[in-house]
Amino acid sequence: MPLGLLALAIGAFGIGLTEFVIMGLLPEVAADFAVTEAAAGWLISGYALGVVVGALLLTAATTRLPRKAVLLSLIVLFIVGNALTALAGDYGLAMIGRIIAALCHGAFFGIGSVVAASLVAPAKKAGAIAIMFTGLTAANVLGVPFGTFIGQQFGWRATFWAISGIGVLAFIGIAVLVPVLRHSGEHISLRSELRAFRSGQVWLSLLVTVLAYGGMFGAFTYIAYTLTEVSGFASGSVPWLLVLFGAGLVVGNWLGGRLADRSIDGTLIFFIAALIVILGLFGLFADSQPATIVALFLMGGFGFGTVPGLQSRIMIYAGQAPTLASGANIGAFNVGNALGAWTGGLGIAAGLGYTSPIWIGTAITAAALVVMLIAKATARNLRPADAEAPAVNESAVAVH
């Protein structure tokens, strides 16, 4: 395994922790700032929308810059945003800190996916992307439960100080281990990157990402309330229950990457359909603690198992201009995140109870399956050369 993939995974770990840990700390954050559960959830939506802006604008603005230098700069932005969140004296400043940290997220994963894919043989690209995203899954298995525990014991701000420290470690890891990529082929330009969006398959892939990820996060955003108010778990059990969800992410990410290298569309259809079933069963049996434990693991597995395939699919159909499309897809993941948090909050605010986000997520995921089936059917009409366009510029060479 190229050591550069390990460094990218370290960065993904820190960024994933920033995104997800607040879900386990929503009750503490809401109490500290004296806001409602739905308002606390907007810190997740605000982060997600910040990711979208950063994914598009920062990726577009840095297309001609050396990718390693851009990755390091994005990590600096990440550190600043998390430190500001930890220092926030009111809800508004916390939101600003979240948005600043979010700006680096989309561009980091978008550029990082292209870099990861360029470090391995063509047949292993989805697997390489999965390795980078292992940092994201590790953030859920290890970081989120431990971060939630720290926040419950020492205050939620302590968690964000710890995340800032991880950002420093990620900066060092990227500086030392990620190779510099030089392109001997066509010069990268914003105009060439924008050509990717002429593809209908790119747009369908983005829509699948929004809906598939939005469905999972419609259920997961308010999971702390579901676990304590519906399933009957003690609040102190929440961090350890999140380990189950995170373990599902690891298994799903690994399996999804392996299967996507064989059949991207087939893998996505299977995982999305399975997620619909799991969410529906979770909604029905959320008051059962054993059923909830199983559902958490499977929801994480089938939900995150789509990530390598979704990221690989859009890079394939973007052809020779994958960077901006890749960043846009990371933005799409977080549009889905925002959609899930917002619609789930609407369900709770309407008095439909803490299982309503699960049912809303089920409906959104069902829409993702419909779009994915359409995407697969219309992809058959493409010429083989169109369908198998290389995901990255194969003339890229790594220089340490």
Protein Blocks (a to p, Z undefined) as FASTA:
>chain_A
ZZklmmmmmmmmmmmmmmmmmmmmmmmmmmmnopafklmmmmmmmmmmmmmmmmmmmmmm
mmmpcfklmmmmmmmmmmmmmmmmmmpmbfklmmmmmmmmmmmmmmmmmmmmmmmmmmpc
fklmmmmmmmmmmmmmmmmmmmmmmmmmmmmmnojklmmmmmmmmmmmmmmmmmmmmccd
ddfbdcddfklmmmmmmpmklmmmmmmmmmmmmmmmmmmmmmmmmmmmmnopafklmmmm
mmmmmmmmmmmmmmmmmmmmmommlmmmmmmmmmmmmmmmmmmmmmpmklmmmmmmmmmm
mmmmmmmmmmmmmmmmnommlmlmmmmmmmmmmmmmmmmmmmmmmmmmnonojklmmmmm
mmmmmmmmmmmmmmmmmmmmpcfklmmgcfbdfkbccdZZ
